[in-house]
Amino acid sequence: MGRLKGKVAVVTGGSSGIGLATARRFTAEGAHVFLTGRRAATVVSAAAGLGSAATGVPGDVTDIEDLRRLQAAVDAHGQGLDVVFANAGGGSVAPIGEVTRDVFDDVVASNLHGVFFTVQTLLPLLNPRASIILMSSAGGTAGVPGFSAYSAAKAGVRSLARTFAAELGGRGIRVNAISPGHINTAPDNADVVSFQTQGAAGTPLGRVGQPEEVAAATLFLASDDSSYITGSELFVDGGRNQV
C-alpha cells in the first residue's frame, strides 16, 4: 500500500470497468484521483463511492472544452499531476463493408483523438517524473474480424506511446501503453460475455481477465516500480498475443 502516496492522477473513462477498477486501486495506494466519463450521474456516483480521495469531472474526451474543464479542475487542486491514465474509448463491431464513415470517425475520435488531446491538454500540469499510460488493446496487433476501425485506432495509440516517450523523456516523464485482451468489463451484457468467453478460450490461461488485473498492471506503470520503463507496451491478455 502507499505506492502512489501524495500523488495526483487522472483516469479518463473512470466511472466503470477497467477505469473504475484502476481509480479504486490508485486511491487505495494513496493517490487523489480525478475521474471522467460521459455520463455525469455515473461519474458522480463513482467518485462518491471512492470517497474524499476522488473527484468526478463529467466530460467527453472528444470534446476539447470538456478536456479544458478537466485541466482547470486538476489545476485548482494545486499539486500538479503525476499520473495520466488515458483509458476512455470504445468501439462498434462490424464487417468492413458495413462500417460507415460516421462509425469509423467516432471510433477513431474516442480511441485515438481523445487519447492524444487528453495528453496534450494535461501536459502543462505534469510534474517531473510523471507517468502517462495510454489504453491500447491486444486487438491493435491482431487481426480480429469486425474490429477494423477499433484495431487501427488502438495501433495508433501504441505509436503515440513511442513518440510521446521520445518527446517527453527529457522531462523525466514516462509514457507506456497497456493492451488488455478479453476482460470481463460488462458482466450484465450477454452478448459481450459470450464474445469475451469465446475469445478467452483461445488464450493460454483459458479464461477471461478481470478489470482488477488490468488495474494492477496499470498501477505498476504508474508507480516508481517502473521508473526505467518508457515507450513500452504491456500486454494483459492471458498470453493470447504472445504464444
Sequence and secondary structure as in RCSB ss.txt:
>XXXX:A:sequence
MGRLKGKVAVVTGGSSGIGLATARRFTAEGAHVFLTGRRAATVVSAAAGLGSAATGVPGDVTDIEDLRRLQAAVD
AHGQGLDVVFANAGGGSVAPIGEVTRDVFDDVVASNLHGVFFTVQTLLPLLNPRASIILMSSAGGTAGVPGFSAY
SAAKAGVRSLARTFAAELGGRGIRVNAISPGHINTAPDNADVVSFQTQGAAGTPLGRVGQPEEVAAATLFLASDD
SSYITGSELFVDGGRNQV
>XXXX:A:secstr
  TTTT EEEETTTTSHHHHHHHHHHHHTT EEEE  S HHHHHHHHHHHGGGEEE    TT HHHHHHHHHHHH
HHSS EEEEEE         GGG  HHHHHHHHIIIIIHHHHHHHHHGGGEEEEEEEEEE  GGGSS  TT HHH
HHHHHHHHHHHHHHHHHHGGGT EEEEEEE SB   TT HHHHHHHHHHHTTSTT S B HHHHHHHHHHHHSGG
GTT  S EEEESTTTTT 
